[in-house]
Amino acid sequence: MSPRVCGSFTAGSEGTDMARPILIIEDDPDIAEVLRYSLEARKFETRVALTGREGLSASLDKNRPPLLILLDQLLPEMNGLEICRRVRREPSTARIPIIMVTAKASEADAARAKAAGVDDYVTKPFSVRRVMERISALLHPIDAGRALKIL
């Protein structure tokens, strides 16, 4: 199954944050498709970019800024850390939550990502449920805190 590349797909209701896309920047079409499917099943709109340059362009789109970015680190044309730095430098996109989803699993890699401005770091292979929980925690931090207290 191949993802629909750099398209926007409405699955949420208009006029809410869910109408803004979650941007998936991932060069592996199978991983991008799993993330896209899981997000759309939860009523999020998604947008997929398969290269770093395509992802940077979609990240900085002032007409349709992403609600959140899922970002691979190892991408063709431009790496994820550079995309993160550029997103953080722009005032209009600096506060967009970024979750890096990557095969780079060392503590040093995670520290470099945090220094570049990543909000959360998930290593591959990953649990889709865990990624969805991390998205929820970044988009709804008060609700996520309550859920943790209940557990």
Z-matrix of the N, CA and C atoms (Angstrom, degrees):
N
C 1 1.447
C 2 1.514 1 109.02
N 3 1.281 2 117.86 1 125.98
C 4 1.453 3 119.58 2 -177.00
C 5 1.525 4 109.89 3 -107.45
N 6 1.341 5 117.37 4 138.69
C 7 1.461 6 119.92 5 -175.92
C 8 1.519 7 111.74 6 -70.66
N 9 1.298 8 115.14 7 156.07
C 10 1.455 9 120.60 8 173.14
C 11 1.513 10 106.03 9 -80.58
N 12 1.300 11 116.16 10 115.95
C 13 1.458 12 121.35 11 -168.92
C 14 1.516 13 111.87 12 -84.71
N 15 1.324 14 114.52 13 131.67
C 16 1.459 15 124.26 14 175.19
C 17 1.515 16 112.87 15 46.70
N 18 1.306 17 116.58 16 37.00
C 19 1.447 18 120.32 17 173.02
C 20 1.507 19 108.57 18 -112.11
N 21 1.314 20 116.75 19 159.05
C 22 1.455 21 120.56 20 176.83
C 23 1.513 22 107.85 21 -107.92
N 24 1.307 23 116.52 22 140.86
C 25 1.441 24 121.37 23 -175.85
C 26 1.514 25 108.73 24 -132.50
N 27 1.305 26 117.73 25 118.73
C 28 1.450 27 120.80 26 -178.00
C 29 1.514 28 109.57 27 -83.61
N 30 1.306 29 114.97 28 120.76
C 31 1.452 30 120.65 29 173.64
C 32 1.521 31 109.86 30 -126.67
N 33 1.326 32 117.28 31 -12.48
C 34 1.460 33 121.97 32 179.54
C 35 1.511 34 110.41 33 -101.76
N 36 1.299 35 116.17 34 -178.66
C 37 1.453 36 119.77 35 -179.52
C 38 1.518 37 110.14 36 -87.92
N 39 1.313 38 116.25 37 143.08
C 40 1.461 39 121.76 38 179.74
C 41 1.524 40 109.96 39 -65.70
N 42 1.337 41 115.05 40 150.12
C 43 1.449 42 119.69 41 176.04
C 44 1.523 43 114.15 42 85.23
N 45 1.320 44 117.14 43 1.76
C 46 1.461 45 120.01 44 177.31
C 47 1.513 46 108.96 45 -116.77
N 48 1.334 47 116.17 46 170.21
C 49 1.462 48 119.49 47 174.94
C 50 1.515 49 111.27 48 -58.28
N 51 1.328 50 116.82 49 -30.41
C 52 1.456 51 119.16 50 -178.49
C 53 1.526 52 111.52 51 -66.44
N 54 1.343 53 119.38 52 -14.93
C 55 1.459 54 121.47 53 176.35
C 56 1.522 55 110.83 54 -76.27
N 57 1.332 56 118.27 55 -17.52
C 58 1.466 57 121.56 56 173.87
C 59 1.523 58 107.54 57 -82.54
N 60 1.319 59 117.62 58 138.10
C 61 1.467 60 118.75 59 -174.63
C 62 1.521 61 113.80 60 -75.88
N 63 1.311 62 114.85 61 148.86
C 64 1.460 63 120.67 62 163.71
C 65 1.519 64 104.73 63 -87.86
N 66 1.309 65 115.80 64 123.29
C 67 1.458 66 121.80 65 -177.19
C 68 1.525 67 109.61 66 -91.01
N 69 1.322 68 115.62 67 124.64
C 70 1.462 69 122.76 68 177.53
C 71 1.523 70 106.81 69 -106.41
N 72 1.331 71 116.69 70 113.30
C 73 1.466 72 120.98 71 177.25
C 74 1.525 73 106.20 72 -109.28
N 75 1.316 74 115.79 73 101.40
C 76 1.471 75 122.50 74 -171.16
C 77 1.525 76 108.50 75 -151.89
N 78 1.336 77 117.39 76 126.13
C 79 1.462 78 120.10 77 -177.37
C 80 1.526 79 114.01 78 -84.35
N 81 1.316 80 118.66 79 -11.46
C 82 1.464 81 121.21 80 176.64
C 83 1.532 82 107.87 81 -90.96
N 84 1.346 83 117.29 82 110.58
C 85 1.469 84 119.90 83 -176.19
C 86 1.528 85 113.57 84 -58.60
N 87 1.332 86 117.91 85 -33.45
C 88 1.467 87 119.95 86 -179.66
C 89 1.528 88 111.60 87 -68.21
N 90 1.325 89 116.88 88 -42.91
C 91 1.468 90 120.53 89 177.85
C 92 1.526 91 109.84 90 -66.38
N 93 1.326 92 116.63 91 -42.94
C 94 1.469 93 120.19 92 178.41
C 95 1.526 94 110.62 93 -59.06
N 96 1.323 95 116.60 94 -40.65
C 97 1.463 96 120.83 95 -179.35
C 98 1.525 97 111.64 96 -67.00
N 99 1.318 98 117.85 97 -41.61
C 100 1.473 99 121.14 98 178.27
C 101 1.527 100 109.98 99 -61.00
N 102 1.326 101 116.95 100 -45.91
C 103 1.466 102 120.66 101 179.39
C 104 1.529 103 110.93 102 -65.01
N 105 1.334 104 116.54 103 -44.99
C 106 1.467 105 120.50 104 179.71
C 107 1.527 106 110.75 105 -59.21
N 108 1.318 107 116.22 106 -49.42
C 109 1.458 108 121.17 107 -179.05
C 110 1.531 109 111.13 108 -59.22
N 111 1.324 110 116.38 109 -46.04
C 112 1.470 111 120.82 110 -178.43
C 113 1.522 112 111.82 111 -63.59
N 114 1.320 113 116.75 112 -39.73
C 115 1.467 114 120.40 113 179.24
C 116 1.525 115 111.53 114 -69.87
N 117 1.325 116 116.71 115 -43.92
C 118 1.463 117 119.29 116 -179.86
C 119 1.521 118 111.40 117 -67.13
N 120 1.332 119 117.67 118 -31.00
C 121 1.467 120 120.80 119 175.20
C 122 1.525 121 110.78 120 -64.52
N 123 1.337 122 116.44 121 -24.80
C 124 1.465 123 122.06 122 177.83
C 125 1.527 124 111.64 123 -97.02
N 126 1.321 125 116.16 124 15.45
C 127 1.474 126 124.04 125 173.97
C 128 1.522 127 114.60 126 73.77
N 129 1.325 128 117.81 127 22.33
C 130 1.462 129 120.52 128 173.58
C 131 1.519 130 109.44 129 -91.19
N 132 1.299 131 115.74 130 147.54
C 133 1.457 132 121.02 131 169.36
C 134 1.525 133 106.40 132 -82.68
N 135 1.327 134 117.19 133 145.05
C 136 1.459 135 120.51 134 -178.78
C 137 1.518 136 111.22 135 -129.22
N 138 1.308 137 113.35 136 159.94
C 139 1.460 138 122.06 137 172.02
C 140 1.522 139 105.73 138 -142.27
N 141 1.338 140 117.47 139 136.53
C 142 1.461 141 121.98 140 -176.96
C 143 1.521 142 109.81 141 -118.38
N 144 1.329 143 115.77 142 135.07
C 145 1.465 144 122.66 143 172.66
C 146 1.525 145 107.39 144 -127.36
N 147 1.338 146 116.67 145 133.26
C 148 1.461 147 120.92 146 -175.48
C 149 1.524 148 114.09 147 -100.52
N 150 1.333 149 117.83 148 -4.90
C 151 1.470 150 120.81 149 177.21
C 152 1.522 151 109.28 150 -130.10
N 153 1.318 152 115.55 151 162.32
C 154 1.458 153 119.84 152 179.28
C 155 1.520 154 112.83 153 -63.38
N 156 1.324 155 117.49 154 -44.67
C 157 1.471 156 120.08 155 -178.97
C 158 1.528 157 111.85 156 -64.52
N 159 1.317 158 116.07 157 -42.08
C 160 1.460 159 120.89 158 177.15
C 161 1.536 160 109.72 159 -62.27
N 162 1.325 161 115.58 160 -41.03
C 163 1.461 162 120.71 161 179.36
C 164 1.510 163 112.70 162 -65.93
N 165 1.338 164 116.84 163 -40.91
C 166 1.464 165 119.98 164 178.10
C 167 1.521 166 110.30 165 -63.06
N 168 1.321 167 116.50 166 -45.10
C 169 1.466 168 120.52 167 179.07
C 170 1.531 169 111.06 168 -58.88
N 171 1.325 170 117.10 169 -45.35
C 172 1.465 171 120.79 170 179.20
C 173 1.526 172 111.29 171 -67.24
N 174 1.328 173 117.36 172 -33.99
C 175 1.471 174 121.51 173 179.16
C 176 1.517 175 111.98 174 -64.73
N 177 1.319 176 116.14 175 -36.87
C 178 1.468 177 121.40 176 -175.08
C 179 1.524 178 112.85 177 -95.37
N 180 1.321 179 117.92 178 9.56
C 181 1.468 180 122.71 179 -179.15
C 182 1.530 181 109.55 180 -65.59
N 183 1.325 182 116.20 181 107.91
C 184 1.472 183 120.34 182 -176.88
C 185 1.526 184 112.48 183 -73.80
N 186 1.336 185 117.54 184 -22.37
C 187 1.460 186 120.36 185 178.59
C 188 1.527 187 112.15 186 -77.40
N 189 1.334 188 116.90 187 -32.45
C 190 1.467 189 121.93 188 -179.64
C 191 1.520 190 109.86 189 -138.70
N 192 1.328 191 117.54 190 69.00
C 193 1.466 192 118.75 191 -178.98
C 194 1.528 193 110.50 192 -64.90
N 195 1.316 194 116.32 193 142.87
C 196 1.464 195 117.90 194 179.29
C 197 1.528 196 112.29 195 -68.73
N 198 1.301 197 114.95 196 150.03
C 199 1.464 198 122.44 197 174.07
C 200 1.530 199 109.65 198 -73.14
N 201 1.334 200 115.54 199 -35.71
C 202 1.459 201 123.18 200 -177.91
C 203 1.525 202 106.58 201 -159.87
N 204 1.335 203 116.97 202 153.39
C 205 1.465 204 121.41 203 178.89
C 206 1.522 205 109.31 204 -120.53
N 207 1.339 206 116.04 205 126.99
C 208 1.460 207 122.96 206 168.51
C 209 1.517 208 105.45 207 -99.21
N 210 1.319 209 117.33 208 119.02
C 211 1.458 210 121.70 209 -166.44
C 212 1.524 211 112.18 210 -127.89
N 213 1.329 212 116.05 211 121.98
C 214 1.463 213 120.71 212 171.59
C 215 1.522 214 107.78 213 -77.58
N 216 1.317 215 117.14 214 154.81
C 217 1.462 216 119.34 215 178.72
C 218 1.520 217 111.61 216 -89.96
N 219 1.325 218 117.38 217 -41.16
C 220 1.461 219 121.80 218 -175.84
C 221 1.524 220 109.34 219 -95.66
N 222 1.327 221 116.00 220 97.44
C 223 1.462 222 122.43 221 -176.16
C 224 1.520 223 110.43 222 -125.95
N 225 1.337 224 117.65 223 151.51
C 226 1.459 225 118.81 224 171.98
C 227 1.531 226 110.42 225 -70.76
N 228 1.311 227 116.38 226 148.46
C 229 1.467 228 125.68 227 174.56
C 230 1.526 229 114.87 228 79.26
N 231 1.323 230 119.10 229 -33.68
C 232 1.467 231 121.81 230 179.06
C 233 1.525 232 107.69 231 -165.78
N 234 1.338 233 117.41 232 133.73
C 235 1.465 234 118.11 233 -177.72
C 236 1.529 235 111.78 234 -81.50
N 237 1.319 236 114.28 235 161.44
C 238 1.455 237 121.23 236 -175.90
C 239 1.516 238 114.73 237 -62.13
N 240 1.329 239 117.39 238 -33.25
C 241 1.467 240 119.37 239 179.09
C 242 1.523 241 110.73 240 -64.50
N 243 1.326 242 117.17 241 -40.13
C 244 1.468 243 120.49 242 178.58
C 245 1.528 244 110.79 243 -66.73
N 246 1.316 245 116.95 244 -39.85
C 247 1.472 246 120.20 245 176.33
C 248 1.521 247 109.35 246 -59.78
N 249 1.321 248 117.04 247 -46.88
C 250 1.461 249 121.68 248 -179.90
C 251 1.524 250 110.90 249 -58.56
N 252 1.329 251 117.03 250 -47.49
C 253 1.475 252 120.27 251 179.76
C 254 1.527 253 111.24 252 -58.53
N 255 1.322 254 116.73 253 -43.48
C 256 1.474 255 120.16 254 -178.38
C 257 1.529 256 111.81 255 -68.32
N 258 1.314 257 116.91 256 -38.74
C 259 1.469 258 120.43 257 176.84
C 260 1.527 259 109.57 258 -62.85
N 261 1.324 260 117.88 259 -42.27
C 262 1.462 261 122.05 260 -179.20
C 263 1.528 262 112.42 261 -68.75
N 264 1.333 263 118.35 262 -27.31
C 265 1.472 264 121.28 263 -179.94
C 266 1.524 265 112.87 264 -74.22
N 267 1.319 266 117.73 265 -25.18
C 268 1.465 267 121.59 266 -178.17
C 269 1.527 268 110.10 267 -84.54
N 270 1.327 269 118.00 268 122.59
C 271 1.472 270 119.60 269 -179.75
C 272 1.532 271 113.38 270 -56.41
N 273 1.329 272 117.66 271 -35.08
C 274 1.465 273 119.96 272 -176.68
C 275 1.533 274 113.17 273 -74.33
N 276 1.331 275 117.68 274 -16.53
C 277 1.469 276 120.26 275 -178.37
C 278 1.529 277 113.34 276 -122.10
N 279 1.298 278 117.26 277 -1.97
C 280 1.470 279 121.47 278 -172.10
C 281 1.530 280 113.74 279 -59.02
N 282 1.327 281 117.85 280 -26.64
C 283 1.475 282 120.26 281 -175.36
C 284 1.527 283 113.55 282 -99.91
N 285 1.335 284 117.58 283 4.77
C 286 1.466 285 120.26 284 178.14
C 287 1.534 286 108.45 285 -68.21
N 288 1.329 287 118.34 286 126.80
C 289 1.469 288 119.91 287 178.13
C 290 1.534 289 110.88 288 -64.30
N 291 1.329 290 115.81 289 138.79
C 292 1.467 291 121.70 290 179.24
C 293 1.523 292 108.99 291 -127.26
N 294 1.332 293 115.05 292 125.71
C 295 1.461 294 121.59 293 173.50
C 296 1.521 295 107.17 294 -112.29
N 297 1.318 296 116.72 295 120.61
C 298 1.458 297 120.15 296 176.09
C 299 1.520 298 107.98 297 -86.69
N 300 1.337 299 115.61 298 126.87
C 301 1.461 300 123.08 299 177.60
C 302 1.524 301 105.35 300 -118.16
N 303 1.334 302 117.25 301 107.21
C 304 1.457 303 120.24 302 -167.38
C 305 1.522 304 113.34 303 -146.36
N 306 1.323 305 115.20 304 159.38
C 307 1.464 306 121.33 305 175.10
C 308 1.525 307 111.46 306 -81.75
N 309 1.316 308 117.60 307 -12.52
C 310 1.474 309 121.26 308 -179.18
C 311 1.527 310 108.21 309 -77.16
N 312 1.335 311 115.27 310 108.10
C 313 1.461 312 119.96 311 -167.40
C 314 1.526 313 115.61 312 -108.60
N 315 1.318 314 118.89 313 1.90
C 316 1.466 315 118.57 314 -177.16
C 317 1.531 316 111.22 315 -77.58
N 318 1.327 317 115.35 316 158.76
C 319 1.469 318 120.12 317 176.89
C 320 1.520 319 110.76 318 -62.75
N 321 1.333 320 116.86 319 -35.52
C 322 1.467 321 120.75 320 178.65
C 323 1.528 322 110.89 321 -64.29
N 324 1.339 323 117.10 322 -39.32
C 325 1.469 324 120.58 323 177.28
C 326 1.525 325 110.53 324 -63.57
N 327 1.321 326 116.58 325 -44.38
C 328 1.465 327 120.81 326 179.00
C 329 1.526 328 110.68 327 -63.50
N 330 1.323 329 117.50 328 -39.53
C 331 1.470 330 121.21 329 179.11
C 332 1.528 331 110.84 330 -65.38
N 333 1.339 332 117.53 331 -41.00
C 334 1.475 333 120.44 332 177.11
C 335 1.527 334 110.56 333 -62.97
N 336 1.325 335 116.28 334 -40.10
C 337 1.465 336 120.14 335 179.33
C 338 1.528 337 110.68 336 -64.88
N 339 1.316 338 117.14 337 -43.95
C 340 1.475 339 120.63 338 177.93
C 341 1.524 340 110.50 339 -61.86
N 342 1.342 341 116.75 340 -40.89
C 343 1.470 342 120.68 341 178.77
C 344 1.525 343 111.45 342 -64.48
N 345 1.329 344 116.94 343 -29.86
C 346 1.468 345 120.88 344 178.52
C 347 1.526 346 111.79 345 -77.62
N 348 1.354 347 116.92 346 -15.01
C 349 1.458 348 119.90 347 177.09
C 350 1.511 349 115.89 348 116.34
N 351 1.331 350 117.76 349 9.00
C 352 1.462 351 121.00 350 178.52
C 353 1.528 352 109.25 351 -68.24
N 354 1.328 353 116.82 352 138.72
C 355 1.462 354 121.67 353 179.54
C 356 1.525 355 112.91 354 -84.52
N 357 1.324 356 116.59 355 -32.10
C 358 1.459 357 120.98 356 -179.03
C 359 1.521 358 108.13 357 -149.31
N 360 1.330 359 116.58 358 158.95
C 361 1.462 360 122.40 359 -172.31
C 362 1.517 361 108.49 360 -138.55
N 363 1.331 362 117.15 361 118.85
C 364 1.460 363 122.81 362 -179.55
C 365 1.525 364 107.65 363 -123.05
N 366 1.336 365 116.38 364 130.37
C 367 1.464 366 119.17 365 -178.62
C 368 1.529 367 111.54 366 -96.13
N 369 1.337 368 114.45 367 148.92
C 370 1.463 369 122.44 368 175.56
C 371 1.526 370 107.99 369 -88.69
N 372 1.317 371 117.78 370 146.56
C 373 1.453 372 126.48 371 -5.71
C 374 1.529 373 110.03 372 -68.44
N 375 1.310 374 116.08 373 150.59
C 376 1.459 375 120.64 374 -175.19
C 377 1.516 376 110.65 375 -126.87
N 378 1.301 377 114.77 376 160.00
C 379 1.455 378 122.41 377 171.99
C 380 1.530 379 107.11 378 -88.87
N 381 1.323 380 116.79 379 126.38
C 382 1.465 381 120.22 380 177.96
C 383 1.524 382 109.55 381 -58.44
N 384 1.307 383 116.24 382 -39.18
C 385 1.472 384 119.87 383 179.02
C 386 1.530 385 110.74 384 -58.68
N 387 1.334 386 116.60 385 -42.80
C 388 1.470 387 119.77 386 179.87
C 389 1.524 388 110.67 387 -63.67
N 390 1.324 389 117.52 388 -42.29
C 391 1.468 390 119.90 389 178.55
C 392 1.528 391 109.59 390 -62.15
N 393 1.323 392 117.88 391 -42.85
C 394 1.467 393 120.92 392 179.52
C 395 1.532 394 110.70 393 -64.07
N 396 1.328 395 117.46 394 -37.62
C 397 1.470 396 120.93 395 176.81
C 398 1.525 397 111.23 396 -64.91
N 399 1.332 398 117.17 397 -40.21
C 400 1.469 399 121.07 398 179.36
C 401 1.523 400 110.19 399 -66.58
N 402 1.335 401 117.14 400 -38.79
C 403 1.464 402 120.72 401 176.52
C 404 1.521 403 109.32 402 -61.79
N 405 1.313 404 116.70 403 -47.96
C 406 1.463 405 121.21 404 179.35
C 407 1.523 406 111.30 405 -59.14
N 408 1.321 407 116.84 406 -41.96
C 409 1.468 408 120.47 407 -179.38
C 410 1.527 409 111.52 408 -63.97
N 411 1.328 410 117.70 409 -36.95
C 412 1.468 411 119.95 410 179.78
C 413 1.527 412 112.43 411 -77.12
N 414 1.328 413 116.57 412 -35.11
C 415 1.465 414 119.23 413 -178.40
C 416 1.524 415 112.54 414 -82.39
N 417 1.315 416 116.97 415 -27.51
C 418 1.469 417 122.01 416 -177.06
C 419 1.522 418 109.57 417 -136.04
N 420 1.331 419 118.83 418 66.85
C 421 1.473 420 120.77 419 -173.16
C 422 1.520 421 114.40 420 -60.97
N 423 1.317 422 118.94 421 -32.76
C 424 1.471 423 120.45 422 -179.39
C 425 1.520 424 109.69 423 -70.33
N 426 1.337 425 117.51 424 -44.70
C 427 1.462 426 120.93 425 178.32
C 428 1.522 427 111.13 426 -62.80
N 429 1.334 428 117.14 427 -40.55
C 430 1.467 429 120.53 428 -179.86
C 431 1.527 430 110.21 429 -63.83
N 432 1.320 431 117.42 430 -38.42
C 433 1.459 432 121.18 431 177.82
C 434 1.512 433 111.72 432 -63.87
N 435 1.317 434 116.88 433 -40.54
C 436 1.468 435 120.50 434 177.31
C 437 1.521 436 110.66 435 -64.52
N 438 1.328 437 116.67 436 -41.57
C 439 1.466 438 120.32 437 -179.75
C 440 1.522 439 110.46 438 -61.92
N 441 1.315 440 117.57 439 -39.19
C 442 1.461 441 120.41 440 179.17
C 443 1.522 442 111.15 441 -65.78
N 444 1.343 443 118.12 442 -36.81
C 445 1.466 444 120.89 443 179.08
C 446 1.525 445 110.95 444 -66.47
N 447 1.324 446 116.54 445 -35.84
C 448 1.463 447 120.70 446 179.83
C 449 1.517 448 110.36 447 -66.74
N 450 1.351 449 116.42 448 -39.16
C 451 1.465 450 120.10 449 179.83
C 452 1.498 451 109.16 450 -65.77
